[in-house]
Amino acid sequence: MGFGSYDESEQQEQTVDEDDGESVNVHEHDHQGSVEVEDADSEQLLDQLQEIKEE
């Protein structure tokens, strides 16, 4: 087989099962909260991030 060739038998009889009974919940990992930072330097932001991680 050369570059870009394929076996046509693999392209026959392809079926797609569109109704597999499972769905994706796009809101499964939604998070609620707020962050308020005014005129903070990077060290203050890193401290706040560390506090959030510890919670």
PQR file of N, CA, C, O and H, with PARSE charges and radii, in Angstrom:
ATOM      1  N   MET A   1       0.835  -1.176   0.000 -0.4000 1.5000
ATOM      2  CA  MET A   1       0.000   0.000   0.000 -0.0000 2.0000
ATOM      3  C   MET A   1       0.880   1.239   0.000  0.5500 1.7000
ATOM      4  O   MET A   1       1.906   1.299   0.678 -0.5500 1.4000
ATOM      5  N   GLY A   2       0.467   2.189  -0.750 -0.4000 1.5000
ATOM      6  CA  GLY A   2       1.213   3.430  -0.818 -0.0000 2.0000
ATOM      7  C   GLY A   2       0.697   4.433   0.192  0.5500 1.7000
ATOM      8  O   GLY A   2      -0.232   4.163   0.953 -0.5500 1.4000
ATOM      9  H   GLY A   2      -0.366   2.140  -1.301  0.4000 1.0000
ATOM     10  N   PHE A   3       1.310   5.568   0.180 -0.4000 1.5000
ATOM     11  CA  PHE A   3       0.906   6.627   1.096 -0.0000 2.0000
ATOM     12  C   PHE A   3      -0.529   7.046   0.801  0.5500 1.7000
ATOM     13  O   PHE A   3      -0.874   7.331  -0.346 -0.5500 1.4000
ATOM     14  H   PHE A   3       2.065   5.787  -0.437  0.4000 1.0000
ATOM     15  N   GLY A   4      -1.353   7.084   1.825 -0.4000 1.5000
ATOM     16  CA  GLY A   4      -2.721   7.548   1.671 -0.0000 2.0000
ATOM     17  C   GLY A   4      -3.696   6.483   1.215  0.5500 1.7000
ATOM     18  O   GLY A   4      -4.878   6.781   1.046 -0.5500 1.4000
ATOM     19  H   GLY A   4      -1.073   6.853   2.757  0.4000 1.0000
ATOM     20  N   SER A   5      -3.254   5.261   1.010 -0.4000 1.5000
ATOM     21  CA  SER A   5      -4.193   4.239   0.582 -0.0000 2.0000
ATOM     22  C   SER A   5      -4.832   3.579   1.794  0.5500 1.7000
ATOM     23  O   SER A   5      -4.305   3.643   2.905 -0.5500 1.4000
ATOM     24  H   SER A   5      -2.293   5.018   1.147  0.4000 1.0000
ATOM     25  N   TYR A   6      -5.972   2.947   1.563 -0.4000 1.5000
ATOM     26  CA  TYR A   6      -6.689   2.312   2.654 -0.0000 2.0000
ATOM     27  C   TYR A   6      -7.416   1.092   2.103  0.5500 1.7000
ATOM     28  O   TYR A   6      -7.575   0.935   0.893 -0.5500 1.4000
ATOM     29  H   TYR A   6      -6.400   2.895   0.661  0.4000 1.0000
ATOM     30  N   ASP A   7      -7.839   0.263   2.990 -0.4000 1.5000
ATOM     31  CA  ASP A   7      -8.583  -0.930   2.618 -0.0000 2.0000
ATOM     32  C   ASP A   7     -10.059  -0.554   2.531  0.5500 1.7000
ATOM     33  O   ASP A   7     -10.677  -0.206   3.537 -0.5500 1.4000
ATOM     34  H   ASP A   7      -7.710   0.391   3.974  0.4000 1.0000
ATOM     35  N   GLU A   8     -10.625  -0.626   1.317 -0.4000 1.5000
ATOM     36  CA  GLU A   8     -12.019  -0.227   1.134 -0.0000 2.0000
ATOM     37  C   GLU A   8     -12.979  -1.098   1.925  0.5500 1.7000
ATOM     38  O   GLU A   8     -14.077  -0.648   2.254 -0.5500 1.4000
ATOM     39  H   GLU A   8     -10.123  -0.909   0.500  0.4000 1.0000
ATOM     40  N   SER A   9     -12.606  -2.316   2.237 -0.4000 1.5000
ATOM     41  CA  SER A   9     -13.497  -3.177   3.006 -0.0000 2.0000
ATOM     42  C   SER A   9     -13.724  -2.630   4.413  0.5500 1.7000
ATOM     43  O   SER A   9     -14.757  -2.904   5.024 -0.5500 1.4000
ATOM     44  H   SER A   9     -11.714  -2.682   1.969  0.4000 1.0000
ATOM     45  N   GLU A  10     -12.767  -1.859   4.931 -0.4000 1.5000
ATOM     46  CA  GLU A  10     -12.934  -1.245   6.241 -0.0000 2.0000
ATOM     47  C   GLU A  10     -13.941  -0.106   6.178  0.5500 1.7000
ATOM     48  O   GLU A  10     -14.523   0.259   7.200 -0.5500 1.4000
ATOM     49  H   GLU A  10     -11.928  -1.637   4.434  0.4000 1.0000
ATOM     50  N   GLN A  11     -14.155   0.458   5.000 -0.4000 1.5000
ATOM     51  CA  GLN A  11     -15.060   1.581   4.847 -0.0000 2.0000
ATOM     52  C   GLN A  11     -16.501   1.144   4.600  0.5500 1.7000
ATOM     53  O   GLN A  11     -17.409   1.972   4.676 -0.5500 1.4000
ATOM     54  H   GLN A  11     -13.682   0.162   4.170  0.4000 1.0000
ATOM     55  N   GLN A  12     -16.726  -0.096   4.315 -0.4000 1.5000
ATOM     56  CA  GLN A  12     -18.063  -0.631   4.088 -0.0000 2.0000
ATOM     57  C   GLN A  12     -18.774  -0.804   5.417  0.5500 1.7000
ATOM     58  O   GLN A  12     -18.100  -0.807   6.447 -0.5500 1.4000
ATOM     59  H   GLN A  12     -15.988  -0.768   4.253  0.4000 1.0000
ATOM     60  N   GLU A  13     -20.011  -0.938   5.461 -0.4000 1.5000
ATOM     61  CA  GLU A  13     -20.814  -1.344   6.614 -0.0000 2.0000
ATOM     62  C   GLU A  13     -20.423  -0.682   7.934  0.5500 1.7000
ATOM     63  O   GLU A  13     -20.346  -1.356   8.961 -0.5500 1.4000
ATOM     64  H   GLU A  13     -20.559  -0.935   4.625  0.4000 1.0000
ATOM     65  N   GLN A  14     -20.181   0.596   7.919 -0.4000 1.5000
ATOM     66  CA  GLN A  14     -19.931   1.303   9.170 -0.0000 2.0000
ATOM     67  C   GLN A  14     -21.274   1.706   9.755  0.5500 1.7000
ATOM     68  O   GLN A  14     -22.109   2.304   9.076 -0.5500 1.4000
ATOM     69  H   GLN A  14     -20.243   1.144   7.085  0.4000 1.0000
ATOM     70  N   THR A  15     -21.466   1.374  11.007 -0.4000 1.5000
ATOM     71  CA  THR A  15     -22.708   1.748  11.670 -0.0000 2.0000
ATOM     72  C   THR A  15     -22.393   2.650  12.851  0.5500 1.7000
ATOM     73  O   THR A  15     -21.365   2.512  13.513 -0.5500 1.4000
ATOM     74  H   THR A  15     -20.788   0.887  11.558  0.4000 1.0000
ATOM     75  N   VAL A  16     -23.298   3.565  13.092 -0.4000 1.5000
ATOM     76  CA  VAL A  16     -23.145   4.489  14.206 -0.0000 2.0000
ATOM     77  C   VAL A  16     -24.349   4.306  15.110  0.5500 1.7000
ATOM     78  O   VAL A  16     -25.490   4.475  14.680 -0.5500 1.4000
ATOM     79  H   VAL A  16     -24.134   3.677  12.555  0.4000 1.0000
ATOM     80  N   ASP A  17     -24.095   3.961  16.358 -0.4000 1.5000
ATOM     81  CA  ASP A  17     -25.165   3.788  17.324 -0.0000 2.0000
ATOM     82  C   ASP A  17     -25.372   5.125  18.031  0.5500 1.7000
ATOM     83  O   ASP A  17     -24.686   5.436  19.005 -0.5500 1.4000
ATOM     84  H   ASP A  17     -23.168   3.823  16.707  0.4000 1.0000
ATOM     85  N   GLU A  18     -26.319   5.904  17.534 -0.4000 1.5000
ATOM     86  CA  GLU A  18     -26.529   7.242  18.066 -0.0000 2.0000
ATOM     87  C   GLU A  18     -27.307   7.234  19.377  0.5500 1.7000
ATOM     88  O   GLU A  18     -27.239   8.202  20.134 -0.5500 1.4000
ATOM     89  H   GLU A  18     -26.876   5.651  16.743  0.4000 1.0000
ATOM     90  N   ASP A  19     -28.040   6.167  19.660 -0.4000 1.5000
ATOM     91  CA  ASP A  19     -28.834   6.110  20.877 -0.0000 2.0000
ATOM     92  C   ASP A  19     -28.251   5.052  21.807  0.5500 1.7000
ATOM     93  O   ASP A  19     -28.775   3.943  21.918 -0.5500 1.4000
ATOM     94  H   ASP A  19     -28.095   5.380  19.045  0.4000 1.0000
ATOM     95  N   ASP A  20     -27.159   5.414  22.471 -0.4000 1.5000
ATOM     96  CA  ASP A  20     -26.502   4.444  23.343 -0.0000 2.0000
ATOM     97  C   ASP A  20     -27.029   4.514  24.773  0.5500 1.7000
ATOM     98  O   ASP A  20     -26.542   3.792  25.643 -0.5500 1.4000
ATOM     99  H   ASP A  20     -26.733   6.314  22.382  0.4000 1.0000
ATOM    100  N   GLY A  21     -28.014   5.370  25.027 -0.4000 1.5000
ATOM    101  CA  GLY A  21     -28.634   5.422  26.342 -0.0000 2.0000
ATOM    102  C   GLY A  21     -27.889   6.270  27.348  0.5500 1.7000
ATOM    103  O   GLY A  21     -28.366   6.456  28.467 -0.5500 1.4000
ATOM    104  H   GLY A  21     -28.409   5.956  24.321  0.4000 1.0000
ATOM    105  N   GLU A  22     -26.746   6.782  26.981 -0.4000 1.5000
ATOM    106  CA  GLU A  22     -25.980   7.629  27.897 -0.0000 2.0000
ATOM    107  C   GLU A  22     -25.934   9.042  27.344  0.5500 1.7000
ATOM    108  O   GLU A  22     -25.835   9.252  26.135 -0.5500 1.4000
ATOM    109  H   GLU A  22     -26.359   6.631  26.071  0.4000 1.0000
ATOM    110  N   SER A  23     -26.008   9.987  28.233 -0.4000 1.5000
ATOM    111  CA  SER A  23     -25.876  11.372  27.808 -0.0000 2.0000
ATOM    112  C   SER A  23     -24.815  12.042  28.661  0.5500 1.7000
ATOM    113  O   SER A  23     -24.440  11.543  29.722 -0.5500 1.4000
ATOM    114  H   SER A  23     -26.088   9.816  29.215  0.4000 1.0000
ATOM    115  N   VAL A  24     -24.347  13.158  28.191 -0.4000 1.5000
ATOM    116  CA  VAL A  24     -23.312  13.898  28.893 -0.0000 2.0000
ATOM    117  C   VAL A  24     -23.971  15.035  29.656  0.5500 1.7000
ATOM    118  O   VAL A  24     -24.723  15.825  29.084 -0.5500 1.4000
ATOM    119  H   VAL A  24     -24.651  13.564  27.329  0.4000 1.0000
ATOM    120  N   ASN A  25     -23.689  15.112  30.938 -0.4000 1.5000
ATOM    121  CA  ASN A  25     -24.204  16.205  31.749 -0.0000 2.0000
ATOM    122  C   ASN A  25     -23.176  17.322  31.738  0.5500 1.7000
ATOM    123  O   ASN A  25     -22.143  17.225  32.401 -0.5500 1.4000
ATOM    124  H   ASN A  25     -23.078  14.470  31.402  0.4000 1.0000
ATOM    125  N   VAL A  26     -23.450  18.379  30.993 -0.4000 1.5000
ATOM    126  CA  VAL A  26     -22.480  19.468  30.867 -0.0000 2.0000
ATOM    127  C   VAL A  26     -22.388  20.315  32.133  0.5500 1.7000
ATOM    128  O   VAL A  26     -21.467  21.120  32.269 -0.5500 1.4000
ATOM    129  H   VAL A  26     -24.289  18.459  30.454  0.4000 1.0000
ATOM    130  N   HIS A  27     -23.331  20.142  33.061 -0.4000 1.5000
ATOM    131  CA  HIS A  27     -23.321  20.918  34.293 -0.0000 2.0000
ATOM    132  C   HIS A  27     -22.834  20.091  35.486  0.5500 1.7000
ATOM    133  O   HIS A  27     -22.987  20.500  36.636 -0.5500 1.4000
ATOM    134  H   HIS A  27     -24.079  19.488  32.950  0.4000 1.0000
ATOM    135  N   GLU A  28     -22.258  18.945  35.207 -0.4000 1.5000
ATOM    136  CA  GLU A  28     -21.830  18.050  36.281 -0.0000 2.0000
ATOM    137  C   GLU A  28     -20.778  18.683  37.185  0.5500 1.7000
ATOM    138  O   GLU A  28     -20.750  18.424  38.389 -0.5500 1.4000
ATOM    139  H   GLU A  28     -22.133  18.612  34.272  0.4000 1.0000
ATOM    140  N   HIS A  29     -19.914  19.512  36.603 -0.4000 1.5000
ATOM    141  CA  HIS A  29     -18.814  20.078  37.381 -0.0000 2.0000
ATOM    142  C   HIS A  29     -18.903  21.602  37.477  0.5500 1.7000
ATOM    143  O   HIS A  29     -17.880  22.284  37.543 -0.5500 1.4000
ATOM    144  H   HIS A  29     -19.937  19.722  35.625  0.4000 1.0000
ATOM    145  N   ASP A  30     -20.125  22.132  37.484 -0.4000 1.5000
ATOM    146  CA  ASP A  30     -20.285  23.574  37.655 -0.0000 2.0000
ATOM    147  C   ASP A  30     -19.874  23.967  39.064  0.5500 1.7000
ATOM    148  O   ASP A  30     -20.095  23.227  40.023 -0.5500 1.4000
ATOM    149  H   ASP A  30     -20.956  21.578  37.430  0.4000 1.0000
ATOM    150  N   HIS A  31     -19.282  25.126  39.171 -0.4000 1.5000
ATOM    151  CA  HIS A  31     -18.854  25.635  40.469 -0.0000 2.0000
ATOM    152  C   HIS A  31     -19.409  27.034  40.648  0.5500 1.7000
ATOM    153  O   HIS A  31     -19.498  27.816  39.702 -0.5500 1.4000
ATOM    154  H   HIS A  31     -19.103  25.728  38.392  0.4000 1.0000
ATOM    155  N   GLN A  32     -19.776  27.325  41.866 -0.4000 1.5000
ATOM    156  CA  GLN A  32     -20.291  28.652  42.156 -0.0000 2.0000
ATOM    157  C   GLN A  32     -19.384  29.324  43.165  0.5500 1.7000
ATOM    158  O   GLN A  32     -18.844  28.671  44.059 -0.5500 1.4000
ATOM    159  H   GLN A  32     -19.704  26.690  42.635  0.4000 1.0000
ATOM    160  N   GLY A  33     -19.219  30.604  43.026 -0.4000 1.5000
ATOM    161  CA  GLY A  33     -18.383  31.340  43.953 -0.0000 2.0000
ATOM    162  C   GLY A  33     -17.977  32.654  43.329  0.5500 1.7000
ATOM    163  O   GLY A  33     -18.359  32.979  42.205 -0.5500 1.4000
ATOM    164  H   GLY A  33     -19.658  31.134  42.300  0.4000 1.0000
ATOM    165  N   SER A  34     -17.210  33.386  44.068 -0.4000 1.5000
ATOM    166  CA  SER A  34     -16.742  34.665  43.545 -0.0000 2.0000
ATOM    167  C   SER A  34     -15.344  34.946  44.065  0.5500 1.7000
ATOM    168  O   SER A  34     -14.925  34.439  45.106 -0.5500 1.4000
ATOM    169  H   SER A  34     -16.900  33.122  44.981  0.4000 1.0000
ATOM    170  N   VAL A  35     -14.650  35.757  43.318 -0.4000 1.5000
ATOM    171  CA  VAL A  35     -13.316  36.184  43.701 -0.0000 2.0000
ATOM    172  C   VAL A  35     -13.263  37.689  43.486  0.5500 1.7000
ATOM    173  O   VAL A  35     -13.606  38.189  42.415 -0.5500 1.4000
ATOM    174  H   VAL A  35     -14.990  36.169  42.473  0.4000 1.0000
ATOM    175  N   GLU A  36     -12.836  38.390  44.501 -0.4000 1.5000
ATOM    176  CA  GLU A  36     -12.714  39.834  44.385 -0.0000 2.0000
ATOM    177  C   GLU A  36     -11.286  40.225  44.732  0.5500 1.7000
ATOM    178  O   GLU A  36     -10.813  39.983  45.842 -0.5500 1.4000
ATOM    179  H   GLU A  36     -12.558  37.983  45.371  0.4000 1.0000
ATOM    180  N   VAL A  37     -10.609  40.831  43.765 -0.4000 1.5000
ATOM    181  CA  VAL A  37      -9.231  41.251  43.974 -0.0000 2.0000
ATOM    182  C   VAL A  37      -9.084  42.646  43.393  0.5500 1.7000
ATOM    183  O   VAL A  37      -9.380  42.881  42.221 -0.5500 1.4000
ATOM    184  H   VAL A  37     -10.993  41.028  42.863  0.4000 1.0000
ATOM    185  N   GLU A  38      -8.630  43.552  44.217 -0.4000 1.5000
ATOM    186  CA  GLU A  38      -8.396  44.911  43.751 -0.0000 2.0000
ATOM    187  C   GLU A  38      -6.961  45.293  44.080  0.5500 1.7000
ATOM    188  O   GLU A  38      -6.530  45.207  45.230 -0.5500 1.4000
ATOM    189  H   GLU A  38      -8.390  43.361  45.169  0.4000 1.0000
ATOM    190  N   ASP A  39      -6.239  45.708  43.072 -0.4000 1.5000
ATOM    191  CA  ASP A  39      -4.863  46.183  43.224 -0.0000 2.0000
ATOM    192  C   ASP A  39      -3.990  45.226  44.031  0.5500 1.7000
ATOM    193  O   ASP A  39      -3.239  45.662  44.903 -0.5500 1.4000
ATOM    194  H   ASP A  39      -6.588  45.777  42.138  0.4000 1.0000
ATOM    195  N   ALA A  40      -4.082  43.941  43.751 -0.4000 1.5000
ATOM    196  CA  ALA A  40      -3.278  42.954  44.469 -0.0000 2.0000
ATOM    197  C   ALA A  40      -2.018  42.649  43.657  0.5500 1.7000
ATOM    198  O   ALA A  40      -2.061  42.590  42.428 -0.5500 1.4000
ATOM    199  H   ALA A  40      -4.692  43.587  43.043  0.4000 1.0000
ATOM    200  N   ASP A  41      -0.903  42.456  44.352 -0.4000 1.5000
ATOM    201  CA  ASP A  41       0.303  42.054  43.643 -0.0000 2.0000
ATOM    202  C   ASP A  41       0.324  40.525  43.526  0.5500 1.7000
ATOM    203  O   ASP A  41      -0.520  39.839  44.102 -0.5500 1.4000
ATOM    204  H   ASP A  41      -0.868  42.504  45.351  0.4000 1.0000
ATOM    205  N   SER A  42       1.273  40.017  42.795 -0.4000 1.5000
ATOM    206  CA  SER A  42       1.298  38.578  42.520 -0.0000 2.0000
ATOM    207  C   SER A  42       1.474  37.749  43.797  0.5500 1.7000
ATOM    208  O   SER A  42       0.938  36.644  43.884 -0.5500 1.4000
ATOM    209  H   SER A  42       1.959  40.575  42.328  0.4000 1.0000
ATOM    210  N   GLU A  43       2.199  38.250  44.768 -0.4000 1.5000
ATOM    211  CA  GLU A  43       2.377  37.490  46.010 -0.0000 2.0000
ATOM    212  C   GLU A  43       1.054  37.366  46.776  0.5500 1.7000
ATOM    213  O   GLU A  43       0.749  36.310  47.329 -0.5500 1.4000
ATOM    214  H   GLU A  43       2.634  39.147  44.697  0.4000 1.0000
ATOM    215  N   GLN A  44       0.281  38.443  46.803 -0.4000 1.5000
ATOM    216  CA  GLN A  44      -1.024  38.393  47.460 -0.0000 2.0000
ATOM    217  C   GLN A  44      -1.946  37.414  46.737  0.5500 1.7000
ATOM    218  O   GLN A  44      -2.692  36.669  47.373 -0.5500 1.4000
ATOM    219  H   GLN A  44       0.529  39.301  46.353  0.4000 1.0000
ATOM    220  N   LEU A  45      -1.890  37.420  45.412 -0.4000 1.5000
ATOM    221  CA  LEU A  45      -2.716  36.492  44.641 -0.0000 2.0000
ATOM    222  C   LEU A  45      -2.312  35.049  44.904  0.5500 1.7000
ATOM    223  O   LEU A  45      -3.175  34.179  45.026 -0.5500 1.4000
ATOM    224  H   LEU A  45      -1.284  38.025  44.895  0.4000 1.0000
ATOM    225  N   LEU A  46      -1.021  34.783  44.991 -0.4000 1.5000
ATOM    226  CA  LEU A  46      -0.555  33.425  45.285 -0.0000 2.0000
ATOM    227  C   LEU A  46      -0.974  32.990  46.681  0.5500 1.7000
ATOM    228  O   LEU A  46      -1.317  31.827  46.893 -0.5500 1.4000
ATOM    229  H   LEU A  46      -0.320  35.490  44.891  0.4000 1.0000
ATOM    230  N   ASP A  47      -0.947  33.922  47.638 -0.4000 1.5000
ATOM    231  CA  ASP A  47      -1.415  33.598  48.990 -0.0000 2.0000
ATOM    232  C   ASP A  47      -2.894  33.235  48.977  0.5500 1.7000
ATOM    233  O   ASP A  47      -3.304  32.279  49.635 -0.5500 1.4000
ATOM    234  H   ASP A  47      -0.668  34.866  47.465  0.4000 1.0000
ATOM    235  N   GLN A  48      -3.694  33.990  48.233 -0.4000 1.5000
ATOM    236  CA  GLN A  48      -5.123  33.693  48.141 -0.0000 2.0000
ATOM    237  C   GLN A  48      -5.358  32.347  47.476  0.5500 1.7000
ATOM    238  O   GLN A  48      -6.230  31.586  47.894 -0.5500 1.4000
ATOM    239  H   GLN A  48      -3.361  34.766  47.698  0.4000 1.0000
ATOM    240  N   LEU A  49      -4.581  32.054  46.443 -0.4000 1.5000
ATOM    241  CA  LEU A  49      -4.707  30.770  45.765 -0.0000 2.0000
ATOM    242  C   LEU A  49      -4.396  29.633  46.721  0.5500 1.7000
ATOM    243  O   LEU A  49      -5.101  28.624  46.727 -0.5500 1.4000
ATOM    244  H   LEU A  49      -3.873  32.673  46.104  0.4000 1.0000
ATOM    245  N   GLN A  50      -3.363  29.777  47.522 -0.4000 1.5000
ATOM    246  CA  GLN A  50      -3.006  28.747  48.494 -0.0000 2.0000
ATOM    247  C   GLN A  50      -4.115  28.549  49.506  0.5500 1.7000
ATOM    248  O   GLN A  50      -4.406  27.414  49.881 -0.5500 1.4000
ATOM    249  H   GLN A  50      -2.790  30.597  47.517  0.4000 1.0000
ATOM    250  N   GLU A  51      -4.743  29.629  49.958 -0.4000 1.5000
ATOM    251  CA  GLU A  51      -5.864  29.525  50.901 -0.0000 2.0000
ATOM    252  C   GLU A  51      -7.033  28.770  50.279  0.5500 1.7000
ATOM    253  O   GLU A  51      -7.668  27.946  50.938 -0.5500 1.4000
ATOM    254  H   GLU A  51      -4.506  30.551  49.654  0.4000 1.0000
ATOM    255  N   ILE A  52      -7.315  29.051  49.011 -0.4000 1.5000
ATOM    256  CA  ILE A  52      -8.410  28.379  48.310 -0.0000 2.0000
ATOM    257  C   ILE A  52      -8.111  26.885  48.187  0.5500 1.7000
ATOM    258  O   ILE A  52      -9.000  26.057  48.388 -0.5500 1.4000
ATOM    259  H   ILE A  52      -6.800  29.720  48.475  0.4000 1.0000
ATOM    260  N   LYS A  53      -6.878  26.541  47.862 -0.4000 1.5000
ATOM    261  CA  LYS A  53      -6.505  25.130  47.726 -0.0000 2.0000
ATOM    262  C   LYS A  53      -6.622  24.393  49.048  0.5500 1.7000
ATOM    263  O   LYS A  53      -6.962  23.210  49.061 -0.5500 1.4000
ATOM    264  H   LYS A  53      -6.157  27.213  47.699  0.4000 1.0000
ATOM    265  N   GLU A  54      -6.350  25.056  50.151 -0.4000 1.5000
ATOM    266  CA  GLU A  54      -6.395  24.419  51.462 -0.0000 2.0000
ATOM    267  C   GLU A  54      -7.831  24.172  51.925  0.5500 1.7000
ATOM    268  O   GLU A  54      -8.066  23.296  52.758 -0.5500 1.4000
ATOM    269  H   GLU A  54      -6.073  26.017  50.140  0.4000 1.0000
ATOM    270  N   GLU A  55      -8.798  24.937  51.393 -0.4000 1.5000
ATOM    271  CA  GLU A  55     -10.202  24.760  51.779 -0.0000 2.0000
ATOM    272  C   GLU A  55     -10.723  23.541  51.186  0.5500 1.7000
ATOM    273  O   GLU A  55     -11.891  23.207  51.388 -0.5500 1.4000
ATOM    274  H   GLU A  55      -8.607  25.648  50.717  0.4000 1.0000
TER
END
